[in-house]
Every structure is written in C-alpha cells, then in structure tokens.
Amino acid sequence: MSTRSEPFTELDSRFSSEDAEPTPWADTANRLEEAEVYWLSTVHSAGRPHVTPLLAVWFDDRLYFCTGPTEQKAHNLEHNPHCVLTTGSNELHSGLDVVVEGEAVRLTDEARLRSLATTYEDKYGSFWHFEVRNAAFHGEGGRALVYEVAPSRVFGFAKGRYGQTRYRFPQP
C-alpha cells in the first residue's frame, strides 16, 4: 500500500553509463521490500560516524527498524535523528544498491507497532516474533525501540549497465 506520491526520478548522467536509463521507482521499492540486511549510519554525539547492520522492513513507503534502548545507534538517534540506511549486494557487475536518507522518528503508536510486529515475523520468521507493550517491541533479546524513516531522498545504483538514479520525495 502506498501512502506517498511517487518520487521525482532522475538519472545522474555524470555517474552513469552512456546508455543507462533511470531505475524505475517500483524496482527500487521492491529492492527495499525484499532486502534482508540493511546498514544503518548514524552520527555519534561527538560527531563520529557509526555504521551497523540490522534488519528492517519497508512498509507503507517507509523503512522501520528496531534496536535496544542502550545500543549506540539509539543513543546517537536521541542526539541527531538524521540517518542513512543502505542495502544491496556485494556484486560489482550486477544488482541494485539503494541508499535511503531521512530522519529516524521513534514509533510509539501500539496499533502501528502491532502491524509492524506481524510484518517483521512474516518477513524474517518466527524467531523475530515480537509482543508489543509500553510503546516498544519485546522479544527474545528484550525491549526494542522501533524507528520509522520516511525517505527524504533515495539513490539507486544499478550495476552492469551502471546508472545512478535519484528519487526525491515531496515534503509534507
């Protein structure tokens, strides 16, 4: 289900093969939905970058991820909500890598959290079953805060016939 309008899509010819075309948004959104591992980049309060792999779900045109409240990424997001999530493949000549820029906002609505808990389990299996209480996920690893990232910009990096596509979203 799409809750946002289609992004403005443009190919950056400076970083693309001569015969490249923009990657359609539907292909990029599909990559975000099907990816299993994502990399989250945040900024430490001292200004240093912090990057870590995690699981996430693409749902209603947004990325969602969770983390323990004492983990470094949770502390970083308290001080600076700007973040980048990336996914793709380690292949040089094939595939599509995706970079999502946005702000991570802590999600506390329990009805929405229950929907996301089901989405996580559907995607990753029963090991990733979460109960929802006190505005957070609760599972095998304990309490987890859930964050929502509505993309401000997304980049798709097609490989093989190399093409850098930028997607810009209308801001509310």
N, C-alpha and C positions, 0 to 999 in steps of 0.2 A: 504494500500500500504506500503510495507516495503522498506526502503531506506538503511538499515544497514544489515550487515550479521548477521546470528544467533549468539547469545552469546554462549560462552563456559559455559556449565552447569555441576554443580557437587553438590552432596549431601554431607552435612557435618554430618557424622555418629556420631560425638560427641554429637550433639544436636537433634538426630532423633531417632525414634522408630527403633527397630531391623529390622522390616520388611518393613521399609519405602523405597520408591523409589524417585528419583528426580522428582519434579513437572515439566512437560513439559513447555517449554517457551511459547507455544501457550496458555496454560491455564493461565499463569501469565499475558501475554499481554492482554488477554481477560478480566481479572480482572481489569487491569489498564484502559481499554477502557470503561467498564461498570460501574465502581465506580462513585458514585455521590459526595461524600465528601472525601477530602484529607486533611492531616495535613502537613503543611509546617514548617520545622525547619530551622531557620537562626541563625546567631550569631550577637549579638549587638556589636557595636564598642567598648564597654567596656568589651567584652568577655563573657557576659552572654548569655545563650541560649534564643531564642524566638520561641514559637510554636503557630501556629494559624490555625484554619480550613479554608478551602477555596474550591472553585470549580476549576476543571481543566479538560483538555481534553487530551487524548492520541491520537496523530496524527502523522503519519509517523515516528513511533518509538521514539517519544519524548513526554514529558509532557509539557503542556502550561498552564500558569495561569496568572491572571491579578490582579493588585492592584492599588489603588490610589497612586499618587506620594508623598503624605505626610504621608502615612501609615508607621509604624515602619518597616515592612518587606522590603519595598522599600529602606528605609534608610540603613537597615542592608546589603542588597544586593549591594548597592553602595560601601560599605567598604569591603565586603567579599562575593564573588559570590557562595561560597560553600554552599550547602543546601541539605536537605533530605526531600523527600515527602513520606508520608505513607498513606496507605488506607487498608481497610479490614473490619472485622466485630468485634463486641464485644462478639462474641460467644467463649466459651472456648474449646468446643469439635468438632467444625465443621467450615469449611470455609478456606479461604486463606488470610493471611495478606501479604502485599507487601511493601517493603522499597526500595526506589529509591534514590541513591546517585548521585550527579552531580553538575555542576555549572550552575547557572541561568544567561542566557545572554539575555539582553533586545532586543526584536524583534522590528525593525522599518520598515521593508520592507512592504509597504502598500498592495501589491498584496497578500502576505502571510497573513497579518493581516485580509484582507477581507475573505480569505478562512477560517481562524480560527473563525472569527465572525459568519460565517454560521455554522461552526461545533459546536460552543457554543450554538447557538439558536436551532439547530437540537437536541442537547443532552438535554438541560435544559429548552427549551420552549421560547415563545415569550417575557417573562419578561426579558430574557437575550439577547435581541436584541442590537447589538452594531453597530454604524456607525464608519467608520474609517476615521480619518483625523489627520494631523500633527503627524504621526507616533504613534498613540495610538488609543485605543477604546474610544468611547464616548457613554454613555448610561444614564439611569435614575440616577445613582449615580455619574455622572460627568465623568471626564477623568480618564482612567485607563491605566497604563503601562502594556505591555504584555511581559512575560518572557518565554524563552524556556530552558528546561533542557534535554540535551542528556545524558542518563544514562551512568555513568562510571561503576557502579556496581548496581545490583538489588538482593535483597534477597526475597525469597518466603517462608513463614512459614505456612505449611499445618497443619491443626488441625484435630484431630480424630486419624488418623494414623500420628503421628507427624513427620514432616520432614522439615529440613532447607535446602533449595536449594539456591546456589549462582550462579548468572549469571554474567559473566564478558564479557565485550564488547571489540572488537578490537578498539584500539585508532587510530585516523587518523594520 
